[in-house]
């Protein structure tokens, strides 16, 4: 029997939860995340930007985090909601460890959990404003999936969120193949990230690439990409058509 | 003039870490629409002996959040048996901000010193994200959909002026200079500059009245009256 009414369910909420919480709007947001399967597991890339509307406000936000022993989560969208999801997953993994039965949640299970959370919030008109990429390896099986803020979920060999859907996935469709080496995978991701840097206004030139294999998770140090501006057409683009751009 | 407009602190608030502690700084203007309701407010509020919070946005919202967190921290300190850490204080602020994000309109900076991590600054913008940084600043807290709102040039100033490993005095000078620049250009900021320095030795509050601040572009030194200007340009030679 539930003895607690809705006003007690969250002591940090200053009013009873009966006051309806409706769809919000995001404040501090992260842009695209890209993930690909490669020979030994999953490679994921995301920049470190936290935008505040059109302002590139925070430039050292880690948008990819390891989950348990077998998974890696990358998120775009509202950063505070991502931080909340990490709290939920912390608790999920803790309870899983407390069983102490030698079993541990794999990427498929974590993906399923996230899907349920996102879809149920959507049904209550109070979504977590994120698009998530969940990758991992367990017992030699590679897994890469995605969940959107309304609960749309699927798995694939390569996934992307936000602008990445439009700019990165066509490149991946063309150039991804089974059993990519680590070097080829990184180069492919960097190619996509560079295009995003050129063409996504909320992209920031400071990124990390994360790798998950049977051995575990490695998230690279932050680094920046070189960009190319040496096209002759860039020098005098409006010659012959003054006033154009 | 809308006297029923909510009190907001348009505000410039800044938090900076230095080698040994943190410096928090703020202007002192609270506005009700276009009217300045309080020209000498204190936006740097104490949470515990060693943790302070800079408040911006809605005056009411930021005060109530601080009050709740002070209350929780007080209980936490009793239970823990020692001073609360800055991280705990900041996370409590985050919880209140995040769980009430629909109703609150306040951006906060939590800064302090504890024996485990030394001086730390945490930014908690609208929405309840928590970000740990060596320095944070907030100027003109309005809707994020207004592009390039007043704080853009402060970003430029800090990108250029911030250095790692500053001394306490360098850090305080940086804070005072930054708030002063913001006051010069941001209608929502003004008045005096208050700073709070927190380190292992304790807490020091400083006060910089508006007329002691450096002058920026197109600003003139203040005079008592035009009459003094006229007299000082009299043709009589000055005696040595």
Boltz contact constraints between the chains, C-beta under 6 A:
constraints:
  - contact:
      token1: [A, 10]
      token2: [B, 99]
      max_distance: 6.0
  - contact:
      token1: [A, 12]
      token2: [B, 95]
      max_distance: 6.0
  - contact:
      token1: [A, 12]
      token2: [B, 96]
      max_distance: 6.0
  - contact:
      token1: [A, 12]
      token2: [B, 99]
      max_distance: 6.0
  - contact:
      token1: [A, 13]
      token2: [B, 99]
      max_distance: 6.0
  - contact:
      token1: [A, 14]
      token2: [B, 100]
      max_distance: 6.0
  - contact:
      token1: [A, 21]
      token2: [B, 102]
      max_distance: 6.0
  - contact:
      token1: [A, 27]
      token2: [B, 126]
      max_distance: 6.0
  - contact:
      token1: [A, 27]
      token2: [B, 127]
      max_distance: 6.0
  - contact:
      token1: [A, 27]
      token2: [B, 144]
      max_distance: 6.0
  - contact:
      token1: [A, 28]
      token2: [B, 125]
      max_distance: 6.0
  - contact:
      token1: [A, 28]
      token2: [B, 127]
      max_distance: 6.0
  - contact:
      token1: [A, 28]
      token2: [B, 129]
      max_distance: 6.0
  - contact:
      token1: [A, 52]
      token2: [B, 144]
      max_distance: 6.0
  - contact:
      token1: [A, 53]
      token2: [B, 144]
      max_distance: 6.0
  - contact:
      token1: [A, 53]
      token2: [B, 145]
      max_distance: 6.0
  - contact:
      token1: [A, 54]
      token2: [B, 147]
      max_distance: 6.0
  - contact:
      token1: [A, 58]
      token2: [B, 131]
      max_distance: 6.0
  - contact:
      token1: [A, 79]
      token2: [B, 129]
      max_distance: 6.0
  - contact:
      token1: [A, 80]
      token2: [B, 98]
      max_distance: 6.0
  - contact:
      token1: [A, 80]
      token2: [B, 127]
      max_distance: 6.0
  - contact:
      token1: [A, 80]
      token2: [B, 128]
      max_distance: 6.0
  - contact:
      token1: [A, 80]
      token2: [B, 129]
      max_distance: 6.0
